[in-house]
């Protein structure tokens, strides 16, 4: 049998069955995850967890947006659509950069003398939690957090550290990484939402398929 290049294998138009699977198992869950990331980016609240995990709670690399059994569908769709593959790669790269910036800023906050002074003035404050709140730009902590009253009372003083001479450069770098991530989220989200509607209209399929019993 003659051998075909990867480009030749994936240059043909996908079938209706393929598109239906992509819509349900790849595009829909990724759009949902990107909606969350877009909201987080707008608020500049990164959901970074510095204790042990040193990673995000609500920001995900593209492969983690798709359920593990359907990762082959994601890989197939990326082979068919180079623009999608490149945008997903850009998203994941900017997420890595943002993670490193959050990690570095979190460590800088914990080591900062001004932060330590404020912690000493707040009896019962956990420095690891409060450093997270500073990095994540938490303005008001929800009532279901045990330290919400303590943080909300002193949040302004702690958040002012983001503009202090000692920490300003760290937060400038974090803001720059956040800008790049925000743009990558916007581009990937816009592309997938457009593709979702185009596929649905072209193949006469629901944009989001309901799981009815």
URQUI-V672517 format. One record per residue. N is the residue number from 1. PHI is phi in degrees with one decimal (NA if undefined). PSI is psi in whole degrees, 0 to 359 (999 if undefined). Layout:
n:phi:psi
N:PHI:PSI
N:PHI:PSI
This chain:
n:phi:psi
1:NA:140
2:-68.1:145
3:-86.8:145
4:-117.9:144
5:-71.9:162
6:-59.7:322
7:-64.2:319
8:-66.7:324
9:-65.3:329
10:-110.9:9
11:-82.5:342
12:-74.8:163
13:-71.0:135
14:-66.7:153
15:-78.5:167
16:-61.7:323
17:-65.9:319
18:-62.3:313
19:-63.6:320
20:-60.7:318
21:-65.4:319
22:-64.0:316
23:-59.0:316
24:-80.4:318
25:-102.0:345
26:-118.7:300
27:-67.9:311
28:-59.6:309
29:-66.1:328
30:-70.5:321
31:-62.9:319
32:-61.1:314
33:-64.3:321
34:-71.0:331
35:-61.2:317
36:-62.8:314
37:-64.2:323
38:-63.1:318
39:-65.0:318
40:-62.6:318
41:-65.4:321
42:-62.7:322
43:-85.8:351
44:58.1:35
45:-114.2:101
46:-86.5:353
47:60.7:33
48:-75.1:135
49:-116.0:112
50:-86.7:336
51:-76.6:115
52:64.6:303
53:-67.0:314
54:51.6:46
55:-151.2:180
56:-91.7:152
57:-90.2:322
58:-117.4:358
59:-104.8:129
60:-129.6:145
61:-65.6:156
62:-58.2:323
63:-66.6:334
64:-84.2:353
65:-79.3:343
66:-110.3:136
67:-59.5:141
68:-51.7:317
69:-61.5:340
70:-104.0:10
71:-59.1:324
72:-58.9:328
73:-66.8:319
74:-61.5:314
75:-64.6:321
76:-64.8:316
77:-63.7:324
78:-68.2:327
79:-67.6:325
80:-76.4:329
81:-126.4:97
82:-65.3:327
83:-63.7:315
84:-60.2:314
85:-59.8:318
86:-69.1:321
87:-67.6:322
88:-65.8:320
89:-64.8:319
90:-63.7:318
91:-59.0:311
92:-67.2:323
93:-65.2:318
94:-69.6:329
95:-66.7:319
96:-60.4:317
97:-64.3:319
98:-65.5:321
99:-60.6:314
100:-62.7:321
101:-66.1:319
102:-64.9:318
103:-61.8:314
104:-65.4:319
105:-68.8:320
106:-58.4:314
107:-63.4:321
108:-65.6:320
109:-63.5:313
110:-61.3:328
111:-88.2:354
112:-76.1:134
113:-68.1:324
114:-64.1:320
115:-63.6:316
116:-60.8:320
117:-62.9:316
118:-64.9:320
119:-61.0:318
120:-64.6:332
121:-82.1:350
122:-113.9:91
123:-60.0:127
124:93.6:357
125:-75.9:135
126:-91.4:116
127:-61.6:326
128:-67.7:319
129:-66.1:313
130:-66.3:326
131:-64.7:322
132:-61.0:315
133:-62.4:324
134:-66.7:313
135:-61.7:320
136:-85.7:3
137:56.6:45
138:-77.1:114
139:-82.4:314
140:-136.6:128
141:-90.5:131
142:-59.4:158
143:-64.2:337
144:-80.6:1
145:-89.1:135
146:-65.1:333
147:-105.1:23
148:-63.4:319
149:-66.0:318
150:-65.5:315
151:-66.2:312
152:-61.2:330
153:-70.4:325
154:-113.9:9
155:-57.5:318
156:-59.3:316
157:-64.5:318
158:-68.5:318
159:-70.5:337
160:-64.4:339
161:-61.0:335
162:-62.0:338
163:-108.2:8
164:-72.7:155
165:-58.5:325
166:-72.2:328
167:-112.9:354
168:-56.4:317
169:-65.6:322
170:-63.3:317
171:-76.2:333
172:-63.6:317
173:-65.6:322
174:-65.4:318
175:-63.1:321
176:-65.8:316
177:-62.8:322
178:-64.7:323
179:-62.8:315
180:-64.4:319
181:-66.0:317
182:-58.8:317
183:-67.7:321
184:-65.1:320
185:-63.1:315
186:-59.7:314
187:-65.2:313
188:-67.2:319
189:-63.9:314
190:-62.4:316
191:-63.5:315
192:-69.9:323
193:-66.1:321
194:-65.6:314
195:-61.7:323
196:-58.7:314
197:-71.4:321
198:-63.8:314
199:-62.0:315
200:-61.4:316
201:-72.8:319
202:-69.0:323
203:-105.0:7
204:55.3:52
205:-124.1:157
206:-68.3:141
207:-62.7:320
208:-130.1:116
209:-84.2:130
210:-80.1:144
211:-94.1:77
212:-86.8:143
213:-73.1:999
